[in-house]
Amino acid sequence: MTAPVRKYNPAFLTDAELVASYCVRTSELTSIVEALRESTGASNIHQIVIGPRGSGKTSLLLRVAAEIRGEESLSHRLLPIVFAEENYCVATVGEFWLECLHRVADQVPSIEGAPDLRRMVEELRTIQDDMVLADRCLGAIQDVADSAAKRLVLIVENLNMMFRDMPDANTAAWRLRHTLQTDPRIVLLASATSRFDQIDHPDRALYDLFRTLQLRPLNTEECATLWGAVSGQCRELGTVRSLEILTGGSPRLLAIVARFGGGLSFQDLMAQLLDLVDDHTEYFKSHLESLPAQERRVYLALAELWKPASTREIAEQARLDTSKCSAQLKRLVERGAVIVAGGSARRKLHYLAERLYNIYYLLRRGHGPDRLLEALVRFMASYYSLRELKDVGVRLVADISNASAEVTPLYQGTLTKLLALPELGEHRAELLAKAGEDLVKRVAPSDLVAGQAEEALTTYEVGRLRGTPTPELKRGLGLALLGKAYVELELRRFGQAIETSTQAIHACHGQALEEGLLNAHCIRALACLRDGTGESMYEGDVQAMLELLSQLDSIPSLVIEVLIVASIKLGAATVRDWILTSPAADQLLPLATALDQELGLETSVAQEVDEVAQDIRREFSELREAIE
């Protein structure tokens, strides 16, 4: 049974639930707690956690509070005081200490002989002089600390937003700094959605006051851990990597997707992406509607562009003056709604922090799947599934460099394991007998597979001798030849694979077997390339393959494999030109982007596309190194 994970507010969890469900950001948790342990002298280590919306700041800070309350060595000298996630009523230092006293009154058990703090809060609310209000509230807070003989750890969210909204922020910050530096009874543990002037500029009051922790996006392994904790399901790292890219490694967004599609395959989940969007429309709309009108206009312009964009590009899209757009972008960055994603100091590029929101917008805008977004999802489904089902690097290196006797057992062992994949289950025999598209995507070479393909061919011959083959039998012939060609390719019988795949191409024509026909061209292309012969035939196969691909709703894994091999064997420029001049250019955008980058060309694509391209480039690099 998995621990509960609230949709947007982990503050609703009990300490026990929070501890049970907390599974990522553990190194940051340890780091913060260790700094609190060291706060024992005349001054404290004040800390600030920085990360965009949904990056896990609230969960981390609440987990720290639970750690303080639950560990005796901490709880006997520290007392966590947790502020609300939004502190809209704080506009002065006096109001800050009033809010703090309010939280103390709610969270600290009554101390014998101490005044009624709730009544005191109501009385102090009437004070108009901010200096007097600050002194009175701070004095009461200090008395609580003295009575409890503990240091108060003030856990304050969105510190950047609080100072942004103060009319005299720098004066207020200097007053707060004075207290934090001179009173060991007060420790501040804060969060911010982005870095801000008060902590970055040497002439500002909070400069060099905080120990800073920047929350980075979750990596693939952390995403897998969180997915398992939320959904109770395990995922292959290939699928997790694709989800990491779609969510930007955001814990909040990954949890949303995990709750929605915990039991679905990646392909099924992406097929139901519109349902996910619809299920969370309230969340996405509330996020958008919370923005002031001008900020919303700039935000939507950036969503429309769906790529890291300059201020000028965003201003043109939003039909705003560049200086006004720049001011709104700055506020959006402060909110954590937009991140700076590359560029230079003079020409910053911006991108939406919540990637799933961008997907939501692109889908809702056109009342259906966006063309490029849909193409990206299909490419990811094929590319990362390929990485799950077989170790492409081992296989291609073995094929390209004519594996030695020492390597061959490892290569064959890897492929043999694929045949035993649990996901095939009771369908294993059916898939092997069918020897069709599923075979091409999943099956490793073995005597069993070869036997099934030969059996299917024998069945065809028996049927042909009895009379005119039926349409079903003709389709069976195409699929059987396809399966046999694939087996021959895997067994490195390249000449036979070329001959059999040629027969399969002829057999599949006119049989409504477009994907089978495409895979037959892929097999012949790979066989020609690995055999080092028939390059003219190979180029014709690729052109046919790209033409057929544009007619399909999915991308067979062999297509990507063919193009990766070709890029290494024939050069990135050649394959890039083939892709860009084909009707399948949109479907293969991540691969084309990777090839552009390999050639040193500047690319301007959505960050999700760029991350898939980076994975492809890493694969290129690993294969080249292995070959050399």
C-alpha positions as CSV (number, residue, x, y, z in Angstrom):
1,M,0.0,0.0,0.0
2,T,1.5,3.4,-1.0
3,A,1.5,6.4,1.3
4,P,-0.9,9.1,0.4
5,V,0.3,11.9,-1.7
6,R,-1.9,15.0,-1.8
7,K,-2.5,16.6,-5.2
8,Y,-1.1,20.0,-4.5
9,N,-0.7,20.5,-0.8
10,P,1.6,18.2,1.3
11,A,0.7,20.4,4.3
12,F,-2.4,18.3,4.6
13,L,-0.3,15.2,5.5
14,T,0.5,14.1,9.0
15,D,4.1,13.8,10.0
16,A,3.9,10.0,9.8
17,E,2.3,10.2,6.3
18,L,4.9,12.8,5.2
19,V,7.8,10.7,6.4
20,A,6.3,7.5,4.7
21,S,5.8,9.2,1.4
22,Y,9.0,11.3,1.2
23,C,11.4,9.5,-1.2
24,V,13.3,12.1,-3.2
25,R,15.4,15.2,-2.3
26,T,16.9,13.1,0.5
27,S,20.4,14.5,0.1
28,E,18.9,18.1,0.4
29,L,17.0,17.0,3.5
30,T,20.2,15.6,5.1
31,S,22.1,18.8,4.2
32,I,19.5,21.1,5.7
33,V,19.2,19.1,8.9
34,E,23.0,18.9,9.3
35,A,23.2,22.7,9.1
36,L,20.5,23.0,11.8
37,R,22.5,20.7,14.0
38,E,25.5,23.1,13.7
39,S,23.4,26.1,14.8
40,T,24.4,25.9,18.4
41,G,26.5,29.0,19.0
42,A,25.9,32.8,19.2
43,S,24.8,32.9,15.5
44,N,22.8,30.5,13.3
45,I,23.1,29.2,9.8
46,H,20.1,30.6,7.9
47,Q,19.1,28.7,4.8
48,I,17.1,29.3,1.7
49,V,15.8,26.6,-0.8
50,I,15.3,27.9,-4.3
51,G,13.3,26.1,-7.0
52,P,10.4,26.8,-9.4
53,R,6.7,25.9,-8.6
54,G,6.2,22.2,-8.2
55,S,9.9,21.4,-7.6
56,G,9.3,20.1,-4.1
57,K,10.2,23.0,-1.9
58,T,7.1,22.7,0.4
59,S,7.5,19.0,0.8
60,L,11.2,19.4,1.6
61,L,10.6,22.1,4.3
62,L,7.7,20.2,5.9
63,R,9.8,17.1,5.9
64,V,12.5,19.1,7.8
65,A,9.9,20.2,10.3
66,A,8.8,16.5,10.8
67,E,12.5,15.5,11.2
68,I,12.9,18.1,13.9
69,R,9.8,17.0,15.8
70,G,10.6,13.3,15.4
71,E,14.3,13.2,16.3
72,E,15.0,13.7,20.0
73,S,18.5,15.2,19.4
74,L,16.8,18.0,17.4
75,S,13.5,18.4,19.2
76,H,15.0,19.0,22.6
77,R,16.6,22.3,21.4
78,L,14.7,23.3,18.2
79,L,11.0,24.2,17.6
80,P,9.8,24.4,14.0
81,I,7.3,27.2,13.3
82,V,5.7,26.7,9.8
83,F,4.2,29.7,8.0
84,A,1.5,29.4,5.4
85,E,2.7,28.7,1.8
86,E,1.4,32.2,0.8
87,N,1.9,35.2,3.1
88,Y,-0.3,37.7,1.4
89,C,-1.0,39.8,4.5
90,V,2.7,40.5,5.2
91,A,3.8,43.9,3.8
92,T,6.1,45.2,6.6
93,V,8.5,43.8,9.2
94,G,5.9,44.3,11.9
95,E,3.4,42.2,9.9
96,F,6.1,39.6,9.4
97,W,6.6,39.2,13.2
98,L,2.8,39.4,13.8
99,E,2.3,36.5,11.4
100,C,5.1,34.6,13.1
101,L,3.4,35.2,16.5
102,H,0.1,34.0,15.0
103,R,1.8,30.8,13.8
104,V,3.5,30.3,17.2
105,A,0.1,30.7,18.9
106,D,-1.3,28.0,16.6
107,Q,1.6,25.5,16.8
108,V,3.2,25.8,20.2
109,P,1.5,24.0,23.1
110,S,0.4,26.3,26.0
111,I,3.2,26.9,28.4
112,E,2.3,27.2,32.1
113,G,2.4,30.7,33.3
114,A,2.7,32.2,29.8
115,P,0.2,34.7,28.4
116,D,-2.6,33.7,26.1
117,L,-0.8,34.1,22.7
118,R,-4.0,34.0,20.7
119,R,-5.5,36.9,22.6
120,M,-2.2,38.8,22.4
121,V,-2.2,38.4,18.6
122,E,-5.7,40.0,18.4
123,E,-4.6,42.8,20.6
124,L,-1.4,43.5,18.7
125,R,-3.3,43.6,15.4
126,T,-4.7,47.1,16.4
127,I,-1.2,48.7,16.6
128,Q,-0.6,51.0,13.6
129,D,3.0,52.0,14.2
130,D,5.1,49.3,12.5
131,M,8.2,49.7,14.6
132,V,6.1,49.3,17.8
133,L,4.3,46.3,16.3
134,A,7.6,44.6,15.3
135,D,9.1,45.2,18.8
136,R,6.1,43.9,20.6
137,C,5.6,40.8,18.5
138,L,9.3,39.9,18.4
139,G,9.5,40.3,22.2
140,A,6.6,37.9,22.6
141,I,8.3,35.4,20.3
142,Q,11.5,35.7,22.2
143,D,9.7,35.0,25.4
144,V,8.3,31.8,24.0
145,A,11.7,30.7,22.9
146,D,13.1,31.4,26.4
147,S,10.2,29.6,28.1
148,A,10.6,26.5,25.9
149,A,14.4,26.8,26.1
150,K,14.5,26.2,22.3
151,R,15.5,28.0,19.2
152,L,12.6,28.7,16.9
153,V,13.1,27.5,13.3
154,L,10.9,29.8,11.2
155,I,9.9,28.0,8.0
156,V,8.8,30.7,5.5
157,E,7.8,30.0,1.9
158,N,8.2,32.3,-1.1
159,L,10.5,34.8,0.6
160,N,11.2,36.5,-2.8
161,M,7.5,37.2,-3.3
162,M,7.1,38.6,0.2
163,F,9.9,41.1,-0.3
164,R,8.7,41.9,-3.9
165,D,5.4,43.1,-2.5
166,M,6.8,45.2,0.3
167,P,6.6,48.9,-0.3
168,D,10.0,49.5,1.4
169,A,11.6,46.1,0.9
170,N,15.2,47.1,1.5
171,T,14.5,48.9,4.8
172,A,12.5,45.9,6.0
173,A,15.2,43.5,4.9
174,W,17.9,45.4,6.9
175,R,15.7,45.2,10.0
176,L,15.1,41.5,9.5
177,R,18.9,40.9,8.9
178,H,19.7,42.7,12.2
179,T,17.5,40.3,14.2
180,L,18.7,37.2,12.4
181,Q,22.3,38.1,12.9
182,T,22.1,39.1,16.6
183,D,19.5,36.8,18.1
184,P,20.5,33.2,18.3
185,R,16.9,32.2,19.3
186,I,15.7,32.8,15.7
187,V,16.7,30.5,12.8
188,L,15.2,31.2,9.3
189,L,14.6,28.4,6.9
190,A,13.1,29.9,3.8
191,S,12.2,29.1,0.2
192,A,12.0,31.1,-3.0
193,T,10.8,30.4,-6.5
194,S,13.9,32.0,-8.0
195,R,16.9,34.0,-7.0
196,F,16.1,37.6,-6.3
197,D,17.9,41.0,-5.8
198,Q,17.9,40.9,-2.0
199,I,20.1,37.8,-1.9
200,D,22.1,38.4,-5.1
201,H,23.3,42.1,-4.9
202,P,26.1,43.1,-2.6
203,D,24.3,46.4,-1.7
204,R,21.1,44.6,-0.6
205,A,20.3,43.7,3.0
206,L,20.1,39.9,2.6
207,Y,23.2,39.4,0.6
208,D,25.4,36.6,1.9
209,L,23.0,36.0,4.8
210,F,21.8,32.6,3.6
211,R,23.2,29.2,2.8
212,T,21.6,28.5,-0.6
213,L,20.3,25.2,-1.9
214,Q,19.1,25.2,-5.5
215,L,16.6,22.4,-6.3
216,R,17.5,20.8,-9.6
217,P,15.0,18.8,-11.7
218,L,14.8,15.2,-10.6
219,N,17.0,12.8,-12.6
220,T,15.8,9.6,-14.2
221,E,16.5,7.4,-11.2
222,E,14.8,9.9,-8.8
223,C,11.8,10.1,-11.2
224,A,11.6,6.3,-11.1
225,T,11.6,6.3,-7.3
226,L,8.9,8.9,-7.1
227,W,6.8,7.2,-9.7
228,G,6.9,3.9,-7.7
229,A,6.0,5.7,-4.5
230,V,3.0,7.4,-6.0
231,S,1.6,4.7,-8.3
232,G,2.9,1.6,-6.6
233,Q,4.1,0.5,-10.1
234,C,7.6,0.0,-11.4
235,R,8.7,1.5,-14.7
236,E,11.5,0.7,-17.0
237,L,14.1,3.5,-17.1
238,G,13.4,4.2,-20.8
239,T,9.7,5.0,-20.0
240,V,10.7,7.0,-16.9
241,R,13.2,9.0,-19.0
242,S,10.4,10.0,-21.4
243,L,8.2,11.0,-18.5
244,E,11.0,12.9,-17.0
245,I,11.3,14.9,-20.2
246,L,7.6,15.6,-20.5
247,T,7.4,16.9,-16.9
248,G,10.8,18.6,-16.7
249,G,11.7,16.4,-13.7
250,S,9.1,18.3,-11.7
251,P,8.0,16.2,-8.7
252,R,4.5,17.7,-8.7
253,L,3.9,17.1,-12.4
254,L,5.4,13.6,-12.3
255,A,3.1,12.8,-9.3
256,I,0.1,14.0,-11.3
257,V,1.0,11.8,-14.2
258,A,1.7,8.8,-11.9
259,R,-1.6,9.0,-10.2
260,F,-3.4,9.2,-13.6
261,G,-1.5,6.5,-15.4
262,G,0.3,4.4,-12.9
263,G,-0.9,1.1,-14.5
264,L,-0.7,2.2,-18.2
265,S,2.1,1.5,-20.6
266,F,3.8,4.7,-21.9
267,Q,2.1,4.3,-25.2
268,D,-1.3,3.9,-23.5
269,L,-0.6,6.9,-21.2
270,M,0.3,9.1,-24.1
271,A,-2.7,7.9,-26.0
272,Q,-4.8,9.2,-23.1
273,L,-2.9,12.4,-22.7
274,L,-6.1,14.4,-23.5
275,D,-7.9,12.6,-20.7
276,L,-5.1,13.5,-18.3
277,V,-5.3,17.1,-19.4
278,D,-9.1,17.1,-19.0
279,D,-8.8,15.5,-15.5
280,H,-6.5,18.3,-14.4
281,T,-8.1,21.2,-16.2
282,E,-9.0,22.8,-12.9
283,Y,-5.4,22.8,-11.7
284,F,-4.0,24.2,-15.0
285,K,-6.8,26.9,-15.3
286,S,-6.3,28.0,-11.7
287,H,-2.6,28.4,-12.3
288,L,-3.3,30.5,-15.4
289,E,-6.1,32.6,-13.8
290,S,-3.9,33.4,-10.8
291,L,-1.7,35.5,-13.0
292,P,-2.3,39.3,-13.5
293,A,-3.6,40.1,-17.0
294,Q,-0.3,41.4,-18.5
295,E,1.7,38.5,-17.0
296,R,-0.9,36.0,-18.4
297,R,-0.5,37.5,-21.8
298,V,3.2,37.1,-21.8
299,Y,3.0,33.6,-20.3
300,L,0.6,32.4,-23.0
301,A,2.8,33.9,-25.8
302,L,5.7,31.8,-24.4
303,A,3.4,28.7,-24.3
304,E,2.4,29.4,-27.9
305,L,6.1,29.6,-29.0
306,W,6.9,26.2,-27.3
307,K,10.7,26.8,-27.4
308,P,13.2,28.8,-25.4
309,A,12.6,32.3,-26.7
310,S,14.1,35.8,-26.4
311,T,12.3,38.8,-25.0
312,R,11.9,40.2,-28.5
313,E,10.3,37.0,-29.8
314,I,7.9,36.8,-26.9
315,A,7.0,40.5,-27.2
316,E,6.2,40.0,-30.9
317,Q,4.0,37.0,-30.1
318,A,2.2,38.8,-27.3
319,R,1.9,42.1,-29.3
320,L,3.6,44.0,-26.5
321,D,6.3,46.6,-26.3
322,T,9.7,44.9,-25.6
323,S,10.3,46.8,-22.4
324,K,6.9,46.0,-21.0
325,C,7.4,42.4,-22.0
326,S,10.7,42.3,-20.2
327,A,9.2,43.7,-17.0
328,Q,6.4,41.0,-17.1
329,L,9.0,38.3,-17.8
330,K,11.0,39.4,-14.7
331,R,7.9,39.0,-12.6
332,L,7.1,35.6,-14.1
333,V,10.6,34.4,-13.3
334,E,10.3,35.7,-9.7
335,R,7.1,33.7,-9.4
336,G,8.9,30.6,-10.7
337,A,6.4,30.3,-13.6
338,V,9.1,31.0,-16.2
339,I,12.8,29.9,-16.1
340,V,15.8,31.3,-17.9
341,A,16.8,28.5,-20.3
342,G,20.1,29.4,-22.0
343,G,21.1,32.3,-24.2
344,S,23.6,34.9,-23.0
345,A,23.7,37.6,-20.4
346,R,22.5,40.1,-23.0
347,R,20.1,37.8,-24.7
348,K,18.4,35.5,-22.2
349,L,16.1,32.8,-23.4
350,H,13.0,31.9,-21.5
351,Y,10.8,28.8,-21.1
352,L,7.8,27.8,-19.1
353,A,8.8,26.1,-15.9
354,E,5.8,23.7,-15.8
355,R,6.2,21.7,-19.0
356,L,3.0,19.8,-18.6
357,Y,1.2,23.1,-18.5
358,N,2.7,23.9,-21.9
359,I,1.4,20.5,-23.2
360,Y,-2.0,21.3,-21.7
361,Y,-2.0,24.7,-23.5
362,L,-1.0,23.2,-26.9
363,L,-3.6,20.5,-26.6
364,R,-6.4,22.8,-25.5
365,R,-5.6,25.6,-27.9
366,G,-6.4,23.4,-30.9
367,H,-9.1,21.3,-29.3
368,G,-6.9,18.2,-30.0
369,P,-3.3,17.0,-30.3
370,D,-0.8,19.6,-31.6
371,R,1.0,18.3,-34.7
372,L,4.5,18.7,-33.4
373,L,3.7,17.7,-29.9
374,E,1.9,14.5,-31.1
375,A,4.9,13.8,-33.3
376,L,7.3,14.2,-30.3
377,V,5.2,11.8,-28.2
378,R,5.2,9.2,-30.9
379,F,8.9,9.5,-31.4
380,M,9.5,9.1,-27.6
381,A,7.2,6.1,-27.4
382,S,9.3,4.4,-30.1
383,Y,12.7,5.5,-29.1
384,Y,12.5,4.9,-25.4
385,S,10.7,1.6,-25.9
386,L,13.5,0.5,-28.1
387,R,15.9,1.3,-25.3
388,E,13.8,-0.8,-22.9
389,L,13.4,-3.9,-25.0
390,K,17.0,-4.2,-26.1
391,D,20.4,-2.7,-25.4
392,V,20.8,-0.9,-28.7
393,G,24.4,0.1,-28.0
394,V,25.5,-3.5,-27.4
395,R,23.7,-4.8,-30.4
396,L,24.9,-2.1,-32.9
397,V,28.4,-2.2,-31.7
398,A,28.4,-6.0,-32.0
399,D,27.0,-5.8,-35.6
400,I,29.1,-2.8,-36.8
401,S,32.5,-4.0,-35.5
402,N,32.0,-7.7,-36.1
403,A,31.9,-8.9,-32.6
404,S,34.7,-11.1,-31.3
405,A,34.1,-14.5,-29.9
406,E,34.5,-13.1,-26.4
407,V,31.7,-10.5,-26.9
408,T,29.3,-12.7,-28.9
409,P,28.0,-14.7,-25.8
410,L,27.2,-11.5,-24.0
411,Y,25.4,-10.2,-27.2
412,Q,23.4,-13.4,-27.7
413,G,22.7,-13.6,-23.9
414,T,21.2,-10.1,-24.0
415,L,18.9,-11.0,-26.9
416,T,17.9,-14.3,-25.3
417,K,16.8,-12.5,-22.2
418,L,14.5,-10.3,-24.3
419,L,12.5,-13.4,-25.3
420,A,11.8,-14.1,-21.6
421,L,10.4,-10.6,-20.9
422,P,7.5,-11.1,-18.5
423,E,5.4,-8.5,-20.4
424,L,5.1,-11.0,-23.2
425,G,3.3,-13.4,-20.8
426,E,0.8,-15.7,-22.4
427,H,1.1,-13.9,-25.7
428,R,4.6,-15.1,-26.3
429,A,3.6,-18.1,-28.5
430,E,1.1,-16.0,-30.4
431,L,3.7,-13.3,-31.1
432,L,6.2,-15.8,-32.2
433,A,3.8,-17.6,-34.5
434,K,2.5,-14.4,-36.0
435,A,6.1,-13.4,-37.0
436,G,4.8,-9.9,-37.9
437,E,5.2,-6.3,-36.6
438,D,5.3,-7.3,-33.0
439,L,8.0,-9.8,-33.8
440,V,10.1,-7.2,-35.5
441,K,9.8,-5.0,-32.5
442,R,10.3,-7.6,-29.7
443,V,11.7,-10.9,-30.7
444,A,15.4,-12.0,-30.4
445,P,16.9,-14.6,-32.7
446,S,16.5,-18.2,-31.6
447,D,15.9,-21.6,-33.0
448,L,12.3,-21.3,-31.8
449,V,11.7,-18.0,-33.7
450,A,13.4,-19.4,-36.9
451,G,11.3,-22.5,-36.6
452,Q,8.1,-20.5,-36.3
453,A,8.9,-18.4,-39.3
454,E,9.7,-21.5,-41.4
455,E,6.5,-23.2,-40.1
456,A,4.5,-20.2,-41.3
457,L,6.1,-20.4,-44.7
458,T,5.4,-24.1,-44.9
459,T,1.7,-23.4,-44.1
460,Y,1.6,-20.9,-47.0
461,E,3.1,-23.4,-49.4
462,V,0.6,-26.1,-48.4
463,G,-2.2,-23.6,-48.9
464,R,-0.9,-22.5,-52.3
465,L,-0.7,-26.1,-53.5
466,R,-4.3,-26.7,-52.6
467,G,-5.5,-23.8,-54.6
468,T,-5.4,-20.0,-54.9
469,P,-4.1,-18.5,-51.7
470,T,-6.7,-16.6,-49.7
471,P,-6.2,-12.9,-48.7
472,E,-5.5,-14.1,-45.2
473,L,-2.9,-16.5,-46.4
474,K,-1.3,-13.8,-48.6
475,R,-1.0,-11.5,-45.6
476,G,0.4,-14.5,-43.6
477,L,3.1,-14.9,-46.3
478,G,4.1,-11.3,-46.0
479,L,4.3,-11.5,-42.2
480,A,6.1,-14.8,-42.2
481,L,8.7,-13.6,-44.7
482,L,9.2,-10.5,-42.6
483,G,9.8,-12.6,-39.5
484,K,12.2,-14.8,-41.3
485,A,14.1,-11.8,-42.7
486,Y,14.4,-10.4,-39.2
487,V,15.7,-13.7,-37.8
488,E,18.3,-13.9,-40.6
489,L,19.4,-10.3,-39.9
490,E,19.8,-11.1,-36.2
491,L,21.8,-14.2,-37.0
492,R,24.0,-12.1,-39.2
493,R,23.1,-13.9,-42.4
494,F,23.0,-10.6,-44.2
495,G,22.8,-12.0,-47.8
496,Q,19.9,-14.2,-46.9
497,A,18.2,-11.3,-45.0
498,I,18.5,-9.1,-48.1
499,E,16.9,-11.8,-50.3
500,T,14.1,-12.7,-47.9
501,S,13.3,-9.0,-47.1
502,T,13.1,-8.4,-50.8
503,Q,10.5,-11.2,-51.0
504,A,8.7,-9.7,-48.0
505,I,8.5,-6.3,-49.7
506,H,6.8,-7.8,-52.8
507,A,4.5,-10.0,-50.6
508,C,3.4,-7.0,-48.4
509,H,2.5,-4.7,-51.4
510,G,-1.2,-4.3,-51.8
511,Q,-2.0,-6.3,-48.6
512,A,-2.8,-3.4,-46.2
513,L,0.5,-4.1,-44.4
514,E,2.0,-0.6,-44.5
515,E,3.9,-1.1,-41.3
516,G,5.0,-4.6,-42.3
517,L,6.2,-3.1,-45.7
518,L,8.1,-0.4,-43.9
519,N,9.8,-2.9,-41.6
520,A,10.8,-5.0,-44.5
521,H,12.5,-2.0,-46.1
522,C,14.2,-1.3,-42.7
523,I,15.5,-4.9,-42.5
524,R,16.9,-4.8,-46.0
525,A,18.5,-1.4,-45.4
526,L,20.2,-2.7,-42.2
527,A,21.3,-5.9,-43.9
528,C,22.8,-4.0,-46.8
529,L,24.5,-1.6,-44.5
530,R,26.0,-4.2,-42.2
531,D,27.0,-6.4,-45.2
532,G,28.8,-3.4,-46.8
533,T,27.0,-4.0,-50.1
534,G,24.0,-2.7,-51.9
535,E,24.3,1.0,-50.9
536,S,22.1,2.1,-53.8
537,M,19.5,-0.3,-52.7
538,Y,19.9,1.0,-49.1
539,E,19.3,4.6,-50.1
540,G,16.1,3.6,-52.0
541,D,15.0,1.6,-48.9
542,V,15.4,4.7,-46.7
543,Q,13.5,6.9,-49.1
544,A,10.6,4.3,-49.2
545,M,10.8,3.9,-45.4
546,L,10.4,7.7,-44.8
547,E,7.5,7.9,-47.3
548,L,5.7,5.0,-45.6
549,L,6.4,6.4,-42.1
550,S,4.5,9.6,-43.0
551,Q,1.4,7.5,-43.5
552,L,1.5,5.8,-40.1
553,D,0.4,6.8,-36.6
554,S,3.3,5.2,-34.9
555,I,7.1,5.0,-35.5
556,P,8.4,1.4,-35.6
557,S,11.5,1.1,-33.6
558,L,13.5,-0.3,-36.5
559,V,13.1,3.1,-38.3
560,I,15.1,4.8,-35.6
561,E,17.6,2.0,-35.5
562,V,18.2,2.3,-39.3
563,L,18.7,6.0,-39.2
564,I,21.1,5.8,-36.2
565,V,23.2,3.2,-37.9
566,A,23.2,5.2,-41.1
567,S,24.2,8.4,-39.2
568,I,27.3,6.6,-37.9
569,K,28.1,4.7,-41.1
570,L,27.3,7.3,-43.7
571,G,27.6,10.6,-41.8
572,A,25.1,12.9,-40.0
573,A,24.8,15.3,-43.0
574,T,23.6,12.6,-45.4
575,V,20.9,11.3,-43.0
576,R,19.9,14.8,-41.9
577,D,19.2,15.7,-45.6
578,W,17.2,12.6,-46.1
579,I,15.0,13.3,-43.1
580,L,14.5,17.0,-43.8
581,T,13.5,16.5,-47.4
582,S,11.0,13.7,-46.5
583,P,7.3,13.9,-45.6
584,A,8.3,12.4,-42.2
585,A,10.4,15.4,-41.1
586,D,8.0,16.4,-38.3
587,Q,7.9,12.8,-37.0
588,L,11.6,12.6,-36.8
589,L,12.3,16.1,-35.4
590,P,14.3,14.9,-32.3
591,L,16.6,12.8,-34.5
592,A,17.0,15.6,-37.0
593,T,17.8,18.0,-34.2
594,A,20.4,15.7,-32.9
595,L,22.0,15.5,-36.3
596,D,21.9,19.3,-36.6
597,Q,23.8,19.6,-33.4
598,E,26.3,16.9,-34.4
599,L,27.0,19.1,-37.4
600,G,27.5,22.2,-35.2
601,L,24.3,23.9,-36.5
602,E,22.2,26.1,-34.2
603,T,18.8,24.6,-33.3
604,S,15.7,26.3,-31.9
605,V,13.3,23.7,-30.7
606,A,11.2,23.0,-27.6
607,Q,13.2,22.0,-24.6
608,E,11.6,18.5,-24.6
609,V,12.7,17.9,-28.2
610,D,16.2,19.1,-27.3
611,E,16.5,16.7,-24.4
612,V,15.5,13.7,-26.5
613,A,18.1,14.9,-29.1
614,Q,20.8,15.0,-26.3
615,D,20.0,11.4,-25.4
616,I,20.4,10.4,-29.1
617,R,23.7,12.3,-29.3
618,R,25.0,10.4,-26.2
619,E,24.1,7.2,-27.9
620,F,26.0,8.3,-31.0
621,S,29.0,9.1,-28.8
622,E,28.9,5.8,-27.0
623,L,28.7,3.8,-30.3
624,R,31.6,5.8,-31.9
625,E,33.8,5.2,-28.9
626,A,33.0,1.5,-28.9
627,I,33.8,1.2,-32.6
628,E,37.0,3.1,-32.3
